[in-house]
Amino acid sequence: MIQRIQSVYLLAVAILMGTTSFTTLAQLTGNGVAYTFSSCGIYANNTQALSTLPVFLISLTTTLLAVISILLYKKRSTQIKITVLNSILIIGFYIAFLAYYFVAKGKLNAELSINIPLYLPLASFILNLLALRGIRKDEALIKSLNRIR
């Protein structure tokens, strides 16, 4: 299971997206107030100014899907489908983040300052694509071995 390189890629996706779920993604400053943008919400002085629960749920779902995909190493066609869904969800993470940023910009009149954890889903997306390529190679190898028999 973990000997396959795509399992290592998927484990890295799970770790990176799990980290993204619980870290500060960006800082917002506006009207003399500093806001913290995390996956769970936008906070000012430890009070929630805006809830970003869908961003948190997407990041948590991608973490769980990566782990599930690792465990389904014998069912490669299902693993491919889950990995593609995971890639789509990571893109959805950025779409949800931008949507909440524009809502916060309108409500709070704030400017964005990006933190490093916001780049982790991009690295996860690339690792997810590498895992998908590895899974497809395994599937092609198994099909070619079945033809030889």
N, CA, C and O atoms as a GROMACS GRO file, in nm:
protein
  596
    1MET      N    1   0.083  -0.119   0.000
    1MET     CA    2   0.000   0.000   0.000
    1MET      C    3   0.088   0.125   0.000
    1MET      O    4   0.076   0.206  -0.092
    2ILE      N    5   0.173   0.145   0.098
    2ILE     CA    6   0.252   0.267   0.107
    2ILE      C    7   0.378   0.258   0.021
    2ILE      O    8   0.449   0.357   0.004
    3GLN      N    9   0.406   0.137  -0.036
    3GLN     CA   10   0.523   0.121  -0.120
    3GLN      C   11   0.506   0.191  -0.255
    3GLN      O   12   0.605   0.225  -0.319
    4ARG      N   13   0.385   0.212  -0.296
    4ARG     CA   14   0.359   0.277  -0.424
    4ARG      C   15   0.378   0.427  -0.408
    4ARG      O   16   0.338   0.485  -0.308
    5ILE      N   17   0.440   0.489  -0.508
    5ILE     CA   18   0.472   0.632  -0.500
    5ILE      C   19   0.345   0.717  -0.491
    5ILE      O   20   0.344   0.822  -0.427
    6GLN      N   21   0.238   0.671  -0.557
    6GLN     CA   22   0.114   0.750  -0.551
    6GLN      C   23   0.056   0.751  -0.410
    6GLN      O   24  -0.013   0.846  -0.373
    7SER      N   25   0.082   0.647  -0.333
    7SER     CA   26   0.036   0.648  -0.194
    7SER      C   27   0.111   0.753  -0.113
    7SER      O   28   0.053   0.817  -0.025
    8VAL      N   29   0.238   0.771  -0.143
    8VAL     CA   30   0.316   0.875  -0.076
    8VAL      C   31   0.263   1.013  -0.116
    8VAL      O   32   0.250   1.102  -0.032
    9TYR      N   33   0.232   1.030  -0.245
    9TYR     CA   34   0.176   1.157  -0.292
    9TYR      C   35   0.042   1.185  -0.223
    9TYR      O   36   0.017   1.297  -0.179
   10LEU      N   37  -0.042   1.084  -0.214
   10LEU     CA   38  -0.173   1.102  -0.151
   10LEU      C   39  -0.160   1.129  -0.001
   10LEU      O   40  -0.239   1.205   0.056
   11LEU      N   41  -0.063   1.067   0.063
   11LEU     CA   42  -0.038   1.094   0.204
   11LEU      C   43   0.005   1.240   0.222
   11LEU      O   44  -0.037   1.306   0.316
   12ALA      N   45   0.090   1.288   0.132
   12ALA     CA   46   0.133   1.429   0.138
   12ALA      C   47   0.014   1.522   0.115
   12ALA      O   48   0.004   1.626   0.179
   13VAL      N   49  -0.077   1.485   0.024
   13VAL     CA   50  -0.199   1.565   0.001
   13VAL      C   51  -0.281   1.572   0.130
   13VAL      O   52  -0.329   1.678   0.168
   14ALA      N   53  -0.297   1.458   0.196
   14ALA     CA   54  -0.375   1.454   0.321
   14ALA      C   55  -0.311   1.542   0.428
   14ALA      O   56  -0.381   1.614   0.499
   15ILE      N   57  -0.179   1.536   0.440
   15ILE     CA   58  -0.110   1.616   0.541
   15ILE      C   59  -0.121   1.765   0.509
   15ILE      O   60  -0.149   1.845   0.597
   16LEU      N   61  -0.097   1.801   0.384
   16LEU     CA   62  -0.103   1.943   0.346
   16LEU      C   63  -0.243   2.001   0.361
   16LEU      O   64  -0.259   2.112   0.411
   17MET      N   65  -0.344   1.926   0.317
   17MET     CA   66  -0.480   1.978   0.329
   17MET      C   67  -0.528   1.977   0.474
   17MET      O   68  -0.607   2.063   0.514
   18GLY      N   69  -0.481   1.882   0.553
   18GLY     CA   70  -0.512   1.883   0.696
   18GLY      C   71  -0.451   2.003   0.764
   18GLY      O   72  -0.512   2.064   0.852
   19THR      N   73  -0.330   2.038   0.723
   19THR     CA   74  -0.264   2.158   0.776
   19THR      C   75  -0.339   2.283   0.735
   19THR      O   76  -0.355   2.376   0.814
   20THR      N   77  -0.385   2.285   0.611
   20THR     CA   78  -0.461   2.399   0.561
   20THR      C   79  -0.591   2.420   0.640
   20THR      O   80  -0.637   2.532   0.658
   21SER      N   81  -0.648   2.311   0.685
   21SER     CA   82  -0.775   2.319   0.758
   21SER      C   83  -0.764   2.395   0.890
   21SER      O   84  -0.862   2.453   0.936
   22PHE      N   85  -0.646   2.394   0.950
   22PHE     CA   86  -0.634   2.449   1.084
   22PHE      C   87  -0.531   2.560   1.098
   22PHE      O   88  -0.486   2.588   1.209
   23THR      N   89  -0.494   2.625   0.989
   23THR     CA   90  -0.397   2.735   0.997
   23THR      C   91  -0.458   2.864   0.944
   23THR      O   92  -0.565   2.863   0.882
   24THR      N   93  -0.390   2.972   0.969
   24THR     CA   94  -0.433   3.102   0.918
   24THR      C   95  -0.391   3.114   0.772
   24THR      O   96  -0.273   3.101   0.740
   25LEU      N   97  -0.487   3.139   0.685
   25LEU     CA   98  -0.459   3.144   0.542
   25LEU      C   99  -0.416   3.282   0.495
   25LEU      O  100  -0.334   3.295   0.405
   26ALA      N  101  -0.473   3.386   0.556
   26ALA     CA  102  -0.442   3.522   0.512
   26ALA      C  103  -0.474   3.620   0.624
   26ALA      O  104  -0.541   3.587   0.722
   27GLN      N  105  -0.425   3.740   0.607
   27GLN     CA  106  -0.456   3.851   0.696
   27GLN      C  107  -0.533   3.955   0.616
   27GLN      O  108  -0.500   3.983   0.501
   28LEU      N  109  -0.634   4.011   0.677
   28LEU     CA  110  -0.710   4.119   0.616
   28LEU      C  111  -0.696   4.242   0.705
   28LEU      O  112  -0.707   4.232   0.827
   29THR      N  113  -0.672   4.357   0.645
   29THR     CA  114  -0.664   4.481   0.722
   29THR      C  115  -0.757   4.583   0.658
   29THR      O  116  -0.754   4.606   0.537
   30GLY      N  117  -0.836   4.642   0.742
   30GLY     CA  118  -0.928   4.744   0.693
   30GLY      C  119  -0.991   4.819   0.809
   30GLY      O  120  -1.018   4.761   0.914
   31ASN      N  121  -1.014   4.948   0.789
   31ASN     CA  122  -1.073   5.034   0.891
   31ASN      C  123  -0.994   5.032   1.022
   31ASN      O  124  -1.051   5.047   1.130
   32GLY      N  125  -0.863   5.013   1.012
   32GLY     CA  126  -0.779   5.011   1.130
   32GLY      C  127  -0.788   4.884   1.212
   32GLY      O  128  -0.736   4.879   1.323
   33VAL      N  129  -0.852   4.781   1.159
   33VAL     CA  130  -0.869   4.655   1.229
   33VAL      C  131  -0.798   4.545   1.150
   33VAL      O  132  -0.807   4.541   1.028
   34ALA      N  133  -0.728   4.458   1.221
   34ALA     CA  134  -0.662   4.344   1.158
   34ALA      C  135  -0.752   4.221   1.172
   34ALA      O  136  -0.792   4.186   1.283
   35TYR      N  137  -0.782   4.158   1.061
   35TYR     CA  138  -0.865   4.038   1.058
   35TYR      C  139  -0.778   3.918   1.021
   35TYR      O  140  -0.683   3.930   0.943
   36THR      N  141  -0.811   3.804   1.078
   36THR     CA  142  -0.742   3.678   1.047
   36THR      C  143  -0.837   3.590   0.967
   36THR      O  144  -0.948   3.561   1.011
   37PHE      N  145  -0.792   3.548   0.848
   37PHE     CA  146  -0.872   3.464   0.759
   37PHE      C  147  -0.821   3.320   0.773
   37PHE      O  148  -0.713   3.287   0.725
   38SER      N  149  -0.900   3.236   0.839
   38SER     CA  150  -0.866   3.094   0.850
   38SER      C  151  -0.975   3.014   0.780
   38SER      O  152  -1.074   3.070   0.733
   39SER      N  153  -0.957   2.884   0.773
   39SER     CA  154  -1.058   2.800   0.708
   39SER      C  155  -1.191   2.803   0.783
   39SER      O  156  -1.297   2.784   0.723
   40CYS      N  157  -1.186   2.826   0.913
   40CYS     CA  158  -1.308   2.824   0.995
   40CYS      C  159  -1.383   2.957   0.995
   40CYS      O  160  -1.503   2.960   1.022
   41GLY      N  161  -1.314   3.065   0.965
   41GLY     CA  162  -1.381   3.194   0.966
   41GLY      C  163  -1.285   3.310   0.958
   41GLY      O  164  -1.163   3.293   0.958
   42ILE      N  165  -1.342   3.428   0.952
   42ILE     CA  166  -1.264   3.552   0.955
   42ILE      C  167  -1.284   3.612   1.093
   42ILE      O  168  -1.397   3.640   1.135
   43TYR      N  169  -1.172   3.632   1.163
   43TYR     CA  170  -1.178   3.675   1.302
   43TYR      C  171  -1.111   3.810   1.321
   43TYR      O  172  -1.012   3.842   1.256
   44ALA      N  173  -1.167   3.889   1.412
   44ALA     CA  174  -1.107   4.015   1.456
   44ALA      C  175  -1.109   4.014   1.608
   44ALA      O  176  -1.216   4.008   1.669
   45ASN      N  177  -0.994   4.021   1.670
   45ASN     CA  178  -0.982   4.021   1.817
   45ASN      C  179  -1.054   3.902   1.879
   45ASN      O  180  -1.128   3.919   1.976
   46ASN      N  181  -1.032   3.783   1.825
   46ASN     CA  182  -1.090   3.657   1.872
   46ASN      C  183  -1.242   3.652   1.866
   46ASN      O  184  -1.303   3.567   1.931
   47THR      N  185  -1.303   3.739   1.790
   47THR     CA  186  -1.447   3.730   1.765
   47THR      C  187  -1.468   3.709   1.616
   47THR      O  188  -1.400   3.770   1.533
   48GLN      N  189  -1.562   3.622   1.583
   48GLN     CA  190  -1.583   3.587   1.444
   48GLN      C  191  -1.661   3.697   1.372
   48GLN      O  192  -1.773   3.729   1.408
   49ALA      N  193  -1.599   3.753   1.268
   49ALA     CA  194  -1.663   3.856   1.188
   49ALA      C  195  -1.744   3.795   1.074
   49ALA      O  196  -1.846   3.850   1.032
   50LEU      N  197  -1.695   3.679   1.024
   50LEU     CA  198  -1.762   3.614   0.911
   50LEU      C  199  -1.728   3.465   0.916
   50LEU      O  200  -1.613   3.428   0.936
   51SER      N  201  -1.829   3.381   0.898
   51SER     CA  202  -1.806   3.237   0.897
   51SER      C  203  -1.767   3.190   0.757
   51SER      O  204  -1.828   3.230   0.658
   52THR      N  205  -1.664   3.106   0.750
   52THR     CA  206  -1.621   3.048   0.623
   52THR      C  207  -1.624   2.896   0.633
   52THR      O  208  -1.530   2.827   0.593
   53LEU      N  209  -1.732   2.846   0.686
   53LEU     CA  210  -1.746   2.702   0.709
   53LEU      C  211  -1.731   2.618   0.582
   53LEU      O  212  -1.668   2.512   0.589
   54PRO      N  213  -1.783   2.659   0.465
   54PRO     CA  214  -1.762   2.578   0.344
   54PRO      C  215  -1.614   2.561   0.307
   54PRO      O  216  -1.576   2.456   0.256
   55VAL      N  217  -1.532   2.662   0.331
   55VAL     CA  218  -1.389   2.650   0.304
   55VAL      C  219  -1.330   2.542   0.394
   55VAL      O  220  -1.250   2.460   0.349
   56PHE      N  221  -1.369   2.541   0.520
   56PHE     CA  222  -1.321   2.440   0.614
   56PHE      C  223  -1.369   2.301   0.574
   56PHE      O  224  -1.292   2.205   0.577
   57LEU      N  225  -1.496   2.290   0.537
   57LEU     CA  226  -1.550   2.159   0.500
   57LEU      C  227  -1.484   2.104   0.374
   57LEU      O  228  -1.459   1.984   0.364
   58ILE      N  229  -1.454   2.191   0.278
   58ILE     CA  230  -1.387   2.146   0.156
   58ILE      C  231  -1.246   2.096   0.189
   58ILE      O  232  -1.205   1.991   0.140
   59SER      N  233  -1.173   2.170   0.272
   59SER     CA  234  -1.037   2.127   0.305
   59SER      C  235  -1.038   1.998   0.387
   59SER      O  236  -0.951   1.912   0.369
   60LEU      N  237  -1.134   1.983   0.474
   60LEU     CA  238  -1.145   1.860   0.553
   60LEU      C  239  -1.186   1.743   0.464
   60LEU      O  240  -1.136   1.632   0.481
   61THR      N  241  -1.277   1.766   0.371
   61THR     CA  242  -1.320   1.661   0.279
   61THR      C  243  -1.206   1.614   0.190
   61THR      O  244  -1.193   1.494   0.166
   62THR      N  245  -1.124   1.707   0.142
   62THR     CA  246  -1.011   1.666   0.058
   62THR      C  247  -0.911   1.583   0.138
   62THR      O  248  -0.849   1.491   0.084
   63THR      N  249  -0.895   1.616   0.266
   63THR     CA  250  -0.807   1.537   0.352
   63THR      C  251  -0.860   1.395   0.365
   63THR      O  252  -0.786   1.298   0.350
   64LEU      N  253  -0.988   1.383   0.394
   64LEU     CA  254  -1.048   1.251   0.410
   64LEU      C  255  -1.048   1.171   0.280
   64LEU      O  256  -1.026   1.050   0.282
   65LEU      N  257  -1.074   1.237   0.168
   65LEU     CA  258  -1.073   1.166   0.039
   65LEU      C  259  -0.934   1.115   0.004
   65LEU      O  260  -0.921   1.008  -0.056
   66ALA      N  261  -0.831   1.189   0.039
   66ALA     CA  262  -0.694   1.143   0.013
   66ALA      C  263  -0.664   1.018   0.095
   66ALA      O  264  -0.603   0.923   0.045
   67VAL      N  265  -0.707   1.017   0.220
   67VAL     CA  266  -0.685   0.899   0.306
   67VAL      C  267  -0.766   0.780   0.253
   67VAL      O  268  -0.715   0.668   0.249
   68ILE      N  269  -0.889   0.804   0.214
   68ILE     CA  270  -0.972   0.696   0.159
   68ILE      C  271  -0.911   0.641   0.032
   68ILE      O  272  -0.912   0.520   0.008
   69SER      N  273  -0.857   0.729  -0.050
   69SER     CA  274  -0.795   0.686  -0.175
   69SER      C  275  -0.672   0.600  -0.149
   69SER      O  276  -0.647   0.505  -0.223
   70ILE      N  277  -0.597   0.631  -0.045
   70ILE     CA  278  -0.483   0.546  -0.008
   70ILE      C  279  -0.530   0.406   0.030
   70ILE      O  280  -0.469   0.306  -0.007
   71LEU      N  281  -0.639   0.400   0.105
   71LEU     CA  282  -0.689   0.271   0.154
   71LEU      C  283  -0.752   0.187   0.044
   71LEU      O  284  -0.766   0.066   0.060
   72LEU      N  285  -0.790   0.249  -0.067
   72LEU     CA  286  -0.852   0.176  -0.178
   72LEU      C  287  -0.749   0.139  -0.285
   72LEU      O  288  -0.778   0.145  -0.404
   73TYR      N  289  -0.629   0.100  -0.242
   73TYR     CA  290  -0.522   0.074  -0.337
   73TYR      C  291  -0.548  -0.047  -0.426
   73TYR      O  292  -0.489  -0.058  -0.534
   74LYS      N  293  -0.636  -0.139  -0.386
   74LYS     CA  294  -0.667  -0.255  -0.469
   74LYS      C  295  -0.773  -0.225  -0.574
   74LYS      O  296  -0.786  -0.298  -0.673
   75LYS      N  297  -0.849  -0.120  -0.554
   75LYS     CA  298  -0.956  -0.082  -0.648
   75LYS      C  299  -0.911   0.044  -0.721
   75LYS      O  300  -0.950   0.155  -0.686
   76ARG      N  301  -0.829   0.024  -0.824
   76ARG     CA  302  -0.766   0.137  -0.892
   76ARG      C  303  -0.866   0.226  -0.965
   76ARG      O  304  -0.847   0.347  -0.969
   77SER      N  305  -0.970   0.169  -1.024
   77SER     CA  306  -1.067   0.253  -1.096
   77SER      C  307  -1.142   0.345  -0.998
   77SER      O  308  -1.168   0.461  -1.031
   78THR      N  309  -1.176   0.294  -0.882
   78THR     CA  310  -1.239   0.377  -0.779
   78THR      C  311  -1.140   0.481  -0.726
   78THR      O  312  -1.177   0.596  -0.699
   79GLN      N  313  -1.015   0.441  -0.713
   79GLN     CA  314  -0.911   0.532  -0.665
   79GLN      C  315  -0.892   0.647  -0.764
   79GLN      O  316  -0.870   0.761  -0.723
   80ILE      N  317  -0.899   0.618  -0.893
   80ILE     CA  318  -0.888   0.723  -0.995
   80ILE      C  319  -1.003   0.822  -0.981
   80ILE      O  320  -0.982   0.943  -0.985
   81LYS      N  321  -1.126   0.771  -0.966
   81LYS     CA  322  -1.243   0.858  -0.953
   81LYS      C  323  -1.233   0.948  -0.829
   81LYS      O  324  -1.265   1.066  -0.835
   82ILE      N  325  -1.190   0.890  -0.719
   82ILE     CA  326  -1.178   0.968  -0.595
   82ILE      C  327  -1.068   1.074  -0.609
   82ILE      O  328  -1.084   1.185  -0.559
   83THR      N  329  -0.961   1.040  -0.675
   83THR     CA  330  -0.851   1.136  -0.692
   83THR      C  331  -0.892   1.251  -0.784
   83THR      O  332  -0.855   1.365  -0.759
   84VAL      N  333  -0.968   1.221  -0.888
   84VAL     CA  334  -1.019   1.328  -0.975
   84VAL      C  335  -1.116   1.418  -0.897
   84VAL      O  336  -1.109   1.540  -0.908
   85LEU      N  337  -1.204   1.357  -0.818
   85LEU     CA  338  -1.295   1.435  -0.734
   85LEU      C  339  -1.218   1.523  -0.637
   85LEU      O  340  -1.256   1.637  -0.611
   86ASN      N  341  -1.110   1.469  -0.582
   86ASN     CA  342  -1.027   1.545  -0.489
   86ASN      C  343  -0.965   1.666  -0.558
   86ASN      O  344  -0.958   1.775  -0.500
   87SER      N  345  -0.919   1.649  -0.682
   87SER     CA  346  -0.863   1.761  -0.758
   87SER      C  347  -0.968   1.870  -0.781
   87SER      O  348  -0.939   1.989  -0.769
   88ILE      N  349  -1.088   1.828  -0.813
   88ILE     CA  350  -1.197   1.924  -0.834
   88ILE      C  351  -1.229   1.999  -0.705
   88ILE      O  352  -1.254   2.119  -0.707
   89LEU      N  353  -1.227   1.927  -0.592
   89LEU     CA  354  -1.253   1.992  -0.463
   89LEU      C  355  -1.144   2.092  -0.426
   89LEU      O  356  -1.172   2.195  -0.364
   90ILE      N  357  -1.019   2.062  -0.462
   90ILE     CA  358  -0.912   2.157  -0.431
   90ILE      C  359  -0.931   2.285  -0.512
   90ILE      O  360  -0.906   2.394  -0.461
   91ILE      N  361  -0.974   2.272  -0.636
   91ILE     CA  362  -1.006   2.391  -0.716
   91ILE      C  363  -1.124   2.464  -0.651
   91ILE      O  364  -1.125   2.587  -0.645
   92GLY      N  365  -1.222   2.388  -0.603
   92GLY     CA  366  -1.336   2.447  -0.533
   92GLY      C  367  -1.294   2.520  -0.406
   92GLY      O  368  -1.358   2.618  -0.369
   93PHE      N  369  -1.189   2.472  -0.340
   93PHE     CA  370  -1.136   2.540  -0.222
   93PHE      C  371  -1.095   2.682  -0.256
   93PHE      O  372  -1.130   2.777  -0.186
   94TYR      N  373  -1.020   2.697  -0.366
   94TYR     CA  374  -0.975   2.830  -0.405
   94TYR      C  375  -1.092   2.918  -0.451
   94TYR      O  376  -1.092   3.038  -0.425
   95ILE      N  377  -1.190   2.860  -0.516
   95ILE     CA  378  -1.307   2.936  -0.557
   95ILE      C  379  -1.383   2.986  -0.434
   95ILE      O  380  -1.424   3.102  -0.429
   96ALA      N  381  -1.402   2.898  -0.335
   96ALA     CA  382  -1.470   2.937  -0.211
   96ALA      C  383  -1.390   3.043  -0.136
   96ALA      O  384  -1.447   3.137  -0.082
   97PHE      N  385  -1.257   3.027  -0.132
   97PHE     CA  386  -1.172   3.126  -0.066
   97PHE      C  387  -1.189   3.263  -0.132
   97PHE      O  388  -1.205   3.363  -0.063
   98LEU      N  389  -1.185   3.266  -0.265
   98LEU     CA  390  -1.201   3.394  -0.335
   98LEU      C  391  -1.340   3.454  -0.313
   98LEU      O  392  -1.354   3.575  -0.297
   99ALA      N  393  -1.441   3.368  -0.312
   99ALA     CA  394  -1.576   3.418  -0.288
   99ALA      C  395  -1.586   3.484  -0.150
   99ALA      O  396  -1.642   3.593  -0.136
  100TYR      N  397  -1.532   3.418  -0.047
  100TYR     CA  398  -1.536   3.476   0.087
  100TYR      C  399  -1.447   3.599   0.099
  100TYR      O  400  -1.476   3.690   0.177
  101TYR      N  401  -1.339   3.601   0.024
  101TYR     CA  402  -1.254   3.721   0.026
  101TYR      C  403  -1.331   3.840  -0.030
  101TYR      O  404  -1.327   3.948   0.028
  102PHE      N  405  -1.401   3.821  -0.142
  102PHE     CA  406  -1.476   3.932  -0.200
  102PHE      C  407  -1.592   3.976  -0.112
  102PHE      O  408  -1.626   4.094  -0.108
  103VAL      N  409  -1.655   3.881  -0.043
  103VAL     CA  410  -1.760   3.916   0.052
  103VAL      C  411  -1.701   3.996   0.168
  103VAL      O  412  -1.757   4.098   0.210
  104ALA      N  413  -1.586   3.951   0.219
  104ALA     CA  414  -1.522   4.022   0.330
  104ALA      C  415  -1.473   4.160   0.286
  104ALA      O  416  -1.481   4.257   0.361
  105LYS      N  417  -1.424   4.167   0.164
  105LYS     CA  418  -1.377   4.296   0.112
  105LYS      C  419  -1.492   4.396   0.104
  105LYS      O  420  -1.475   4.514   0.133
  106GLY      N  421  -1.609   4.347   0.064
  106GLY     CA  422  -1.725   4.434   0.056
  106GLY      C  423  -1.779   4.474   0.193
  106GLY      O  424  -1.813   4.590   0.215
  107LYS      N  425  -1.788   4.378   0.286
  107LYS     CA  426  -1.843   4.406   0.418
  107LYS      C  427  -1.746   4.480   0.509
  107LYS      O  428  -1.784   4.573   0.580
  108LEU      N  429  -1.620   4.438   0.506
  108LEU     CA  430  -1.523   4.491   0.601
  108LEU      C  431  -1.431   4.596   0.541
  108LEU      O  432  -1.353   4.659   0.612
  109ASN      N  433  -1.439   4.615   0.410
  109ASN     CA  434  -1.353   4.710   0.339
  109ASN      C  435  -1.206   4.682   0.373
  109ASN      O  436  -1.133   4.771   0.417
  110ALA      N  437  -1.164   4.557   0.350
  110ALA     CA  438  -1.032   4.513   0.392
  110ALA      C  439  -0.946   4.471   0.273
  110ALA      O  440  -0.997   4.430   0.169
  111GLU      N  441  -0.816   4.481   0.291
  111GLU     CA  442  -0.720   4.439   0.191
  111GLU      C  443  -0.655   4.308   0.234
  111GLU      O  444  -0.639   4.282   0.354
  112LEU      N  445  -0.617   4.227   0.138
  112LEU     CA  446  -0.567   4.092   0.163
  112LEU      C  447  -0.415   4.087   0.170
  112LEU      O  448  -0.346   4.151   0.090
  113SER      N  449  -0.364   4.011   0.264
  113SER     CA  450  -0.221   3.979   0.275
  113SER      C  451  -0.212   3.827   0.290
  113SER      O  452  -0.256   3.773   0.391
  114ILE      N  453  -0.156   3.759   0.190
  114ILE     CA  454  -0.157   3.613   0.184
  114ILE      C  455  -0.047   3.554   0.273
  114ILE      O  456   0.066   3.603   0.275
  115ASN      N  457  -0.082   3.448   0.346
  115ASN     CA  458   0.014   3.371   0.425
  115ASN      C  459   0.055   3.246   0.347
  115ASN      O  460  -0.013   3.207   0.252
  116ILE      N  461   0.164   3.184   0.386
  116ILE     CA  462   0.216   3.066   0.317
  116ILE      C  463   0.117   2.949   0.313
  116ILE      O  464   0.111   2.881   0.210
  117PRO      N  465   0.040   2.921   0.418
  117PRO     CA  466  -0.053   2.807   0.411
  117PRO      C  467  -0.155   2.815   0.298
  117PRO      O  468  -0.215   2.713   0.263
  118LEU      N  469  -0.176   2.932   0.241
  118LEU     CA  470  -0.270   2.941   0.129
  118LEU      C  471  -0.213   2.875   0.003
  118LEU      O  472  -0.288   2.843  -0.088
  119TYR      N  473  -0.082   2.855  -0.003
  119TYR     CA  474  -0.020   2.787  -0.116
  119TYR      C  475  -0.019   2.636  -0.101
  119TYR      O  476   0.010   2.565  -0.197
  120LEU      N  477  -0.049   2.584   0.016
  120LEU     CA  478  -0.048   2.440   0.039
  120LEU      C  479  -0.149   2.365  -0.047
  120LEU      O  480  -0.116   2.257  -0.096
  121PRO      N  481  -0.272   2.417  -0.069
  121PRO     CA  482  -0.363   2.346  -0.159
  121PRO      C  483  -0.311   2.339  -0.303
  121PRO      O  484  -0.342   2.244  -0.375
  122LEU      N  485  -0.235   2.438  -0.345
  122LEU     CA  486  -0.176   2.432  -0.479
  122LEU      C  487  -0.075   2.318  -0.487
  122LEU      O  488  -0.074   2.243  -0.585
  123ALA      N  489   0.009   2.304  -0.386
  123ALA     CA  490   0.102   2.190  -0.380
  123ALA      C  491   0.025   2.058  -0.373
  123ALA      O  492   0.066   1.959  -0.433
  124SER      N  493  -0.086   2.057  -0.300
  124SER     CA  494  -0.170   1.938  -0.290
  124SER      C  495  -0.229   1.902  -0.425
  124SER      O  496  -0.238   1.784  -0.461
  125PHE      N  497  -0.269   2.003  -0.500
  125PHE     CA  498  -0.326   1.980  -0.633
  125PHE      C  499  -0.222   1.914  -0.724
  125PHE      O  500  -0.253   1.820  -0.796
  126ILE      N  501  -0.100   1.965  -0.721
  126ILE     CA  502   0.007   1.910  -0.805
  126ILE      C  503   0.038   1.766  -0.762
  126ILE      O  504   0.054   1.678  -0.847
  127LEU      N  505   0.048   1.742  -0.632
  127LEU     CA  506   0.072   1.607  -0.582
  127LEU      C  507  -0.043   1.512  -0.616
  127LEU      O  508  -0.021   1.394  -0.644
  128ASN      N  509  -0.163   1.564  -0.615
  128ASN     CA  510  -0.280   1.484  -0.650
  128ASN      C  511  -0.274   1.442  -0.797
  128ASN      O  512  -0.307   1.329  -0.831
  129LEU      N  513  -0.231   1.534  -0.884
  129LEU     CA  514  -0.217   1.501  -1.025
  129LEU      C  515  -0.106   1.398  -1.047
  129LEU      O  516  -0.118   1.309  -1.132
  130LEU      N  517   0.003   1.409  -0.971
  130LEU     CA  518   0.110   1.310  -0.980
  130LEU      C  519   0.061   1.172  -0.933
  130LEU      O  520   0.096   1.070  -0.992
  131ALA      N  521  -0.019   1.170  -0.828
  131ALA     CA  522  -0.076   1.044  -0.781
  131ALA      C  523  -0.170   0.984  -0.885
  131ALA      O  524  -0.170   0.863  -0.908
  132LEU      N  525  -0.248   1.069  -0.949
  132LEU     CA  526  -0.339   1.023  -1.053
  132LEU      C  527  -0.261   0.960  -1.168
  132LEU      O  528  -0.302   0.857  -1.223
  133ARG      N  529  -0.151   1.022  -1.205
  133ARG     CA  530  -0.067   0.968  -1.312
  133ARG      C  531  -0.011   0.831  -1.272
  133ARG      O  532  -0.008   0.739  -1.353
  134GLY      N  533   0.033   0.817  -1.147
  134GLY     CA  534   0.085   0.690  -1.099
  134GLY      C  535  -0.021   0.581  -1.095
  134GLY      O  536   0.007   0.466  -1.130
  135ILE      N  537  -0.141   0.616  -1.054
  135ILE     CA  538  -0.251   0.518  -1.049
  135ILE      C  539  -0.284   0.472  -1.190
  135ILE      O  540  -0.307   0.353  -1.213
  136ARG      N  541  -0.288   0.564  -1.284
  136ARG     CA  542  -0.318   0.527  -1.423
  136ARG      C  543  -0.208   0.438  -1.482
  136ARG      O  544  -0.237   0.348  -1.560
  137LYS      N  545  -0.083   0.464  -1.445
  137LYS     CA  546   0.027   0.377  -1.490
  137LYS      C  547   0.010   0.236  -1.434
  137LYS      O  548   0.030   0.138  -1.506
  138ASP      N  549  -0.027   0.225  -1.307
  138ASP     CA  550  -0.051   0.093  -1.248
  138ASP      C  551  -0.164   0.021  -1.319
  138ASP      O  552  -0.156  -0.099  -1.346
  139GLU      N  553  -0.270   0.094  -1.349
  139GLU     CA  554  -0.385   0.036  -1.418
  139GLU      C  555  -0.345  -0.013  -1.556
  139GLU      O  556  -0.387  -0.121  -1.598
  140ALA      N  557  -0.266   0.065  -1.628
  140ALA     CA  558  -0.220   0.024  -1.761
  140ALA      C  559  -0.129  -0.099  -1.751
  140ALA      O  560  -0.136  -0.188  -1.835
  141LEU      N  561  -0.044  -0.104  -1.650
  141LEU     CA  562   0.043  -0.219  -1.631
  141LEU      C  563  -0.037  -0.345  -1.604
  141LEU      O  564  -0.007  -0.450  -1.661
  142ILE      N  565  -0.136  -0.338  -1.520
  142ILE     CA  566  -0.219  -0.454  -1.488
  142ILE      C  567  -0.296  -0.501  -1.612
  142ILE      O  568  -0.307  -0.620  -1.638
  143LYS      N  569  -0.347  -0.405  -1.690
  143LYS     CA  570  -0.420  -0.443  -1.812
  143LYS      C  571  -0.326  -0.511  -1.912
  143LYS      O  572  -0.366  -0.607  -1.979
  144SER      N  573  -0.202  -0.462  -1.923
  144SER     CA  574  -0.109  -0.524  -2.017
  144SER      C  575  -0.069  -0.664  -1.970
  144SER      O  576  -0.051  -0.754  -2.052
  145LEU      N  577  -0.056  -0.684  -1.839
  145LEU     CA  578  -0.025  -0.816  -1.788
  145LEU      C  579  -0.140  -0.913  -1.809
  145LEU      O  580  -0.117  -1.032  -1.833
  146ASN      N  581  -0.262  -0.865  -1.802
  146ASN     CA  582  -0.379  -0.950  -1.826
  146ASN      C  583  -0.388  -0.991  -1.973
  146ASN      O  584  -0.436  -1.099  -2.004
  147ARG      N  585  -0.341  -0.905  -2.062
  147ARG     CA  586  -0.344  -0.939  -2.206
  147ARG      C  587  -0.242  -1.048  -2.238
  147ARG      O  588  -0.265  -1.130  -2.326
  148ILE      N  589  -0.130  -1.048  -2.165
  148ILE     CA  590  -0.025  -1.147  -2.191
  148ILE      C  591  -0.071  -1.287  -2.154
  148ILE      O  592  -0.033  -1.384  -2.219
  149ARG      N  593  -0.154  -1.299  -2.051
  149ARG     CA  594  -0.200  -1.431  -2.006
  149ARG      C  595  -0.287  -1.495  -2.104
  149ARG      O  596  -0.334  -1.606  -2.082
   0.00000   0.00000   0.00000
